[in-house]
Amino acid sequence: MNRNPFVLSIALALVGAPLAAQQPKPAPPPLLTAGQQHASLDRIVAIVGDQPITRFDLEQRMLQDQQRGVKPPADSAELHTYEMQTINNMIDEELLLQKAKELKVEVPDNELNSAVDQQIRTIKAKFTTESEFRTELARAGLGTPEEYRRMLVEQMRRDETIKRVMGKLREESKIIPANVTDSEVVEAFQRSRASLPRKPASVTFRQIVIAPKPTQAAKDLARAKAESILAEIKRGGDFALLAKRESMDPTTKEVGGDLGWHRRGDFVLEFERWVWSLPPGELSPVFESPFGYHIVRVDRVAAGEVKARHILIRPKLDSADLVRAHVEADTVAKLWKAGMPFDSLAKKHHDYAAKEETSILDPMTRDSLPESYQRAFANKSPNDIFTFEIPDPQRGIPKVVVAQLLSANPGGEYELKEMREMVRSRLADEGGVRRYLDGLRKRAYVSIRLDQPVARGSSSSK
């Protein structure tokens, strides 16, 4: 079984909500009446250097937020606070975009086109016709497909530019993490608790994987076939063509048995002995490994590397071999339950040749486990020892697992002790970013004019 470690995440914002490519949806109710919009959409609500931010820009950003599921407050005081927060986020972004010019950070169109085209294809796939797609774009206030594409390009360019600027500033140690107190960590965790993802149900376990073993008669037949192939190669047969026709290794069969370049230790011991002892162009005799019978030819040798081809003939397995594997697994389970050490049992019975893992001690989410493991672990308790089958596509017959469930976490809310260091690290980074942005604000001309009267001649507020 291959492990897929799960990653914990925390929903703490860095510098406000990131821009996201919009998907066409019915336009939400306007934040202002039609008359108010007509009168004030061209009004400047903030200036960053020589770059104005208009009421239209602010409305567009809040519209984007709504299309991502953010509901604007109904209370006028709360709405004003939300607008101010949005403007400050836009100012931070504009400061970073202006810094990008100073740092000569650019994102050319050819680096965006693929992502934009994929975004548009994904959205168009939700509609049955081109006409329906265009209609929904217009209803969402996103214009024609051409206008929508230009908007996506600019949004993605802004996002990627800001991302690269932040990366460059960190590389140059321009952003220094802030000091964070324990009380700040606790406060941030409690504040974000409701938005944190749920901790998934997880398990840890140990296992002994038992591969069905062929009978001696089946092994003799496989060896005889491998010997006949070797004889054909020695009579002038083409190694690669015979590999394509006869080899039972699905990963190399279609490329004529080509294994590519490898270093010492990449193969099982029996294979290593031959692949590192043969001179280029020479054939090995038929030899056995845990996978079956091989013929190897070394093509090239370089410093510490070898390039070879092989043909694999596996002994045939049938249902009787699987029955014997189940009997072996039952015996292992009884001995394990009776107190025989796990390591001793694994050394004798586990399928190390296929690089199956024995101890999965880092928690794995139940949903990430293969289906056969999910079914087997259902309704099991810690310390239970049990057997079940897992598929083996390469050999076409299942393996049998003897497993012991070590722990079973039902999931749920994260606790502070699980998130403390992650929260502290994120707060330290946020504090460093905020300090850097505040420094940019002090050195730039920033004027917020949201609360200024619309009448001409009103003074700017810094």
GISULRA-V380863 format. One record per pair of residues at least 24 apart in sequence whose C-alpha atoms are under 7 Angstrom apart, sorted by the first residue. I is the first residue (numbers start at 1). J is the second residue. D is the distance in Angstrom with one decimal. If there is no record, write none. Layout:
i->I j->J d->D
i->I j->J d->D
This chain:
i->1 j->356 d->6.0
i->1 j->357 d->6.6
i->4 j->368 d->6.6
i->5 j->364 d->5.9
i->6 j->364 d->6.3
i->6 j->365 d->6.5
i->10 j->196 d->5.6
i->11 j->192 d->6.9
i->11 j->195 d->6.2
i->11 j->196 d->5.5
i->12 j->192 d->6.8
i->14 j->430 d->5.6
i->15 j->89 d->6.8
i->16 j->89 d->5.7
i->19 j->155 d->6.7
i->19 j->159 d->6.5
i->21 j->152 d->6.0
i->21 j->155 d->7.0
i->22 j->64 d->6.9
i->23 j->123 d->6.6
i->24 j->136 d->5.9
i->24 j->137 d->5.3
i->24 j->140 d->5.6
i->25 j->136 d->6.5
i->25 j->140 d->5.3
i->26 j->136 d->6.9
i->26 j->139 d->5.6
i->26 j->140 d->4.9
i->27 j->139 d->5.9
i->27 j->140 d->4.3
i->27 j->141 d->6.5
i->44 j->449 d->6.9
i->45 j->448 d->6.0
i->45 j->449 d->4.5
i->45 j->450 d->4.6
i->46 j->447 d->5.4
i->46 j->448 d->4.3
i->46 j->449 d->5.2
i->46 j->450 d->6.9
i->47 j->446 d->5.6
i->47 j->447 d->5.1
i->47 j->448 d->6.6
i->48 j->91 d->6.6
i->48 j->94 d->7.0
i->48 j->445 d->5.8
i->48 j->446 d->4.7
i->48 j->447 d->6.7
i->49 j->444 d->5.9
i->49 j->445 d->4.8
i->49 j->446 d->6.3
i->58 j->87 d->6.8
i->92 j->437 d->6.6
i->95 j->440 d->6.9
i->96 j->162 d->6.1
i->96 j->165 d->7.0
i->97 j->161 d->6.9
i->97 j->162 d->6.3
i->100 j->165 d->5.9
i->105 j->161 d->6.8
i->105 j->165 d->6.8
i->106 j->161 d->6.5
i->107 j->157 d->6.2
i->107 j->161 d->6.3
i->112 j->153 d->6.7
i->116 j->152 d->6.5
i->116 j->153 d->6.5
i->175 j->432 d->5.5
i->175 j->433 d->6.1
i->175 j->436 d->6.3
i->176 j->432 d->5.1
i->177 j->428 d->4.8
i->177 j->429 d->5.0
i->177 j->431 d->6.4
i->177 j->432 d->4.5
i->178 j->428 d->4.6
i->178 j->429 d->6.7
i->178 j->431 d->5.1
i->178 j->432 d->5.1
i->179 j->428 d->6.1
i->180 j->424 d->6.5
i->180 j->427 d->6.9
i->180 j->428 d->6.0
i->185 j->420 d->6.8
i->185 j->423 d->6.2
i->185 j->424 d->5.8
i->189 j->416 d->6.9
i->189 j->423 d->6.9
i->198 j->412 d->5.4
i->198 j->413 d->5.4
i->198 j->414 d->6.9
i->199 j->411 d->4.8
i->199 j->412 d->4.9
i->199 j->413 d->5.7
i->199 j->414 d->5.9
i->200 j->365 d->6.0
i->200 j->411 d->4.7
i->200 j->412 d->6.7
i->201 j->365 d->5.6
i->201 j->366 d->5.9
i->201 j->409 d->5.4
i->201 j->410 d->4.5
i->201 j->411 d->4.1
i->202 j->363 d->5.6
i->202 j->364 d->5.1
i->202 j->365 d->4.1
i->202 j->366 d->5.2
i->202 j->408 d->5.9
i->202 j->409 d->5.1
i->202 j->410 d->6.7
i->202 j->411 d->6.9
i->203 j->363 d->5.3
i->203 j->364 d->5.4
i->203 j->365 d->6.5
i->203 j->366 d->6.6
i->203 j->407 d->5.4
i->203 j->408 d->4.5
i->203 j->409 d->6.1
i->204 j->360 d->5.6
i->204 j->361 d->5.1
i->204 j->362 d->6.4
i->204 j->363 d->5.1
i->204 j->364 d->6.5
i->204 j->405 d->6.4
i->204 j->406 d->5.4
i->204 j->407 d->5.2
i->204 j->408 d->6.8
i->205 j->359 d->6.2
i->205 j->360 d->5.3
i->205 j->361 d->6.4
i->205 j->403 d->6.9
i->205 j->404 d->5.6
i->205 j->405 d->4.5
i->205 j->406 d->4.8
i->205 j->407 d->6.9
i->206 j->358 d->5.6
i->206 j->359 d->4.4
i->206 j->360 d->6.0
i->206 j->403 d->5.6
i->206 j->404 d->5.3
i->206 j->405 d->6.7
i->207 j->358 d->5.0
i->207 j->359 d->6.4
i->207 j->401 d->6.5
i->207 j->402 d->5.5
i->207 j->403 d->4.2
i->207 j->404 d->6.3
i->208 j->346 d->5.7
i->208 j->349 d->7.0
i->208 j->350 d->4.9
i->208 j->358 d->6.1
i->208 j->401 d->5.7
i->208 j->402 d->5.2
i->208 j->403 d->6.4
i->209 j->350 d->5.0
i->209 j->351 d->5.5
i->209 j->399 d->6.8
i->209 j->400 d->5.9
i->209 j->401 d->4.5
i->209 j->402 d->6.4
i->210 j->325 d->6.5
i->210 j->329 d->6.9
i->210 j->349 d->6.2
i->210 j->350 d->5.6
i->210 j->351 d->5.8
i->210 j->399 d->5.8
i->210 j->400 d->5.1
i->210 j->401 d->6.1
i->211 j->325 d->6.8
i->211 j->351 d->6.2
i->211 j->399 d->4.8
i->211 j->400 d->6.5
i->212 j->321 d->5.5
i->212 j->322 d->5.4
i->212 j->325 d->5.1
i->212 j->399 d->6.3
i->213 j->321 d->6.0
i->214 j->315 d->6.3
i->214 j->316 d->6.6
i->214 j->317 d->5.5
i->214 j->321 d->6.2
i->218 j->315 d->5.3
i->218 j->316 d->5.7
i->219 j->315 d->5.0
i->222 j->313 d->6.0
i->222 j->314 d->6.2
i->222 j->315 d->5.0
i->223 j->293 d->6.2
i->226 j->286 d->6.5
i->226 j->293 d->6.7
i->226 j->313 d->6.2
i->227 j->286 d->6.3
i->243 j->311 d->5.4
i->247 j->311 d->4.9
i->247 j->312 d->4.9
i->247 j->313 d->6.0
i->248 j->312 d->5.3
i->248 j->313 d->5.6
i->248 j->314 d->6.5
i->249 j->312 d->5.8
i->257 j->309 d->4.8
i->257 j->310 d->5.0
i->257 j->311 d->5.9
i->258 j->308 d->6.3
i->258 j->309 d->4.4
i->258 j->310 d->6.8
i->259 j->307 d->6.8
i->259 j->308 d->5.7
i->259 j->309 d->5.4
i->260 j->307 d->5.3
i->260 j->308 d->6.5
i->261 j->305 d->6.2
i->261 j->306 d->5.5
i->261 j->307 d->4.4
i->262 j->305 d->5.4
i->262 j->306 d->5.5
i->262 j->307 d->6.5
i->263 j->304 d->6.0
i->263 j->305 d->4.8
i->263 j->306 d->6.6
i->268 j->353 d->6.8
i->290 j->353 d->6.3
i->325 j->400 d->6.6
i->326 j->400 d->6.4
i->329 j->387 d->6.9
i->329 j->400 d->6.7
i->329 j->402 d->6.1
i->333 j->385 d->6.7
i->333 j->386 d->6.9
i->333 j->402 d->6.3
i->381 j->405 d->6.8
i->382 j->406 d->5.0
i->382 j->407 d->5.1
i->382 j->408 d->6.4
